[in-house]
Each structure stands twice: as C-alpha cells, then as structure tokens.
Amino acid sequence: MNITIAGLIEARAAGFGLNDLIVLAVLNDCAWDDADTGRVADSATWELAQRTGLSKHQVEHAVAKLAKAGAVARRQLVKRAGESALTLICDLGRRVLGEANAHDVPADMPQSLRNLLVGRSAAFRLAVREAWESRQPLAPGARDAFAGLPREFDAVESALRENALCAMERISTEIRAQQQLDLEEANGLYTFETDDGVVQMDRRVLVESKAAPAGIDLRFVRDVLSRVRSRRPGLVTRARLPELVAEIGYSRLLGFVSRHDAAHAERALVATLSRGGWSRPRGIRDSFYSLTRSSVRYPQGGDRCVA
C-alpha cells in the first residue's frame, strides 16, 4: 500500500482507519481503467476478504464506510457467495491513494446518486456533475448518454431536482434572514451570535448618550467577534459580550487601532483576541462598559445555542 502524506491527511480527515485503507488499496489494485466508465472493480466480499486477510464482516464494514464517505460508489450486480458489485473509485478515494487527477464523481453527492453513476459513460457522469455543482436540473440531451433502466434515469433526475430545489430554498432563506437583519439595523438593533446564544445591541442607547461610545461601529465589532469565535471557541459568550463590545469599540475609536484602516484594524484585533492575553485597553472609562451593558437586548429564543 503506497499512500502519500497528502493521502494520509485526506484519509484522517475522512475518518478512515487501517482496515478502510487496506480495502481501498485492494479495490484500486483489482480495478481496471476504462476511458468511458472510469476506474471500476468487480469484486465479491469474499474475494476482498481473501485478498486483504480481513474477515468478511471487516470488509463489509470498511466498504460501507468508504461508500458513505464518498471514496467509492457501489452498484450491486448479483448475490454470488456474498455481495458482488461494481465499485467505482471516486475523487476522495483517488486523493487518498495519491492519484494525480481526481475522478469526476464528487464526494458531496448523496450516496444513492453516486451509486447510480457506477458504470455510466463519462459524458453522462460529466453532465450529472455539472448539474449537481450548478444546482440545476439535468441538461435535456443527457438522456442520450445514458445506458440504463428508465427508472434509474428518473432517480438521477429526481436527485438533481431535489438538489436544485434545496439550493433555491436555502438562498431564499438567506435573503429573508438578511432582509430581517437590514430592517433591524435600520431600527438600531444589531444581532450578535455568541457561543451560548443570540444577543442584540441597541445602538440608539449609545447614540442618545452623546458620549464617546456613540461612535462605536457595531458592524465592525460584530465582524471581529465572528472571526474570533471561529478561532477561539468559548471566549465570546452572552455574559461577556457587552465587555468585549466596549473594549473592541474603544480600541477602534480611541485605542491602538484607531489610526489603522478598517481591514488592518480588524486583522490586528482578531489576532490579539484569538491568541489570548487580551486585557482592558489603557484609558478606557467605565462609561464604555455601562453603556454597552445598558444597550443589551435578548431577543426571543436568545438563550439557544448558536452553531
């Protein structure tokens, strides 16, 4: 088994163990390259067990894991002393094995759709991949490149239509969410996601104070905290949010990044907060803290955990 460091990294990211890699390598060894149908192996479970030295159960478990992750796709042929199936080595499997060119069946397709592409022509697989990635229905002429049962073609079309519909619904949901945020911000309410819930800050409280905190750019602060959350989980909580808003806002208005452009200031604050050692900015007054605390609003459902 000759797997590169890059392949081992791919395997680890996919959660593959030694048995999974052994089965994948043997499947690849007994597969043949076909310019039209791809790199395909025709193997029964008992044959793989003999070749690998693993038990039939271990082989079945490894094959199922590889198929679920998208390293291979399987299309069963007949029951012959155990399952016999055509196995297509997909793009993830090829990357694990150190193949220079990734295969054209992506791992993010549902397993059922990947399985339907085993043994299909390169032209048809390409048409399906393009439709999947563009979130569009299958092109009208794709049926001409399909050699299979009508119900199998219908299943492919159905999976692609569902993918397109889900994409449309996701975009629609994102648009509605953004419209809601825009409306709230027009009314002075800025939503922050923390590690343990949602918090809103009412900018009107800051503005009406006519004090220095009125100049805090809450969008800028929110962008900083969003990046900090991904780098240092556990720091940005509902309880600590008012304090962090005060300190980041002060640093941008009057503190150490006040003379930076916005992009540079954001990078500097994210780096400082993420590596730890952040302390109360020099010169900050208690009024910054009291005003940000008084501007906090907890929307309905704000105690829920935000991923």
Buried (B, 14 or more C-beta within 10 A) or exposed (E): EEBEEEBBEBBEEBEBEEBBBBBBBBBBEBBEEEEEBBBBBBBBBBBBBEBBEBEBEBBBBBBEBBBEBBBBBBBEEEEEEBBBBBBBBBBBBBBBBBBEEBBBBBBEBEBEBBBBBBBBBBBBBBBBBBBBEEBBBBEEEBBEBBEBEEEBBEBBBEBBBEBBEEEEEEEEEEEEEEEEEEEBBEEBBBBBBBBBBBBBBBBEBBBEBEBBBBEBBBEBBBBBBEBBBEEBEEBBBBEBBBBBBBBBBBBBBBBBBEEBEEEEBBBBBBEBBBEEEBEEBEEBBEEBBBBBBEBBBEEEEBEEEBE
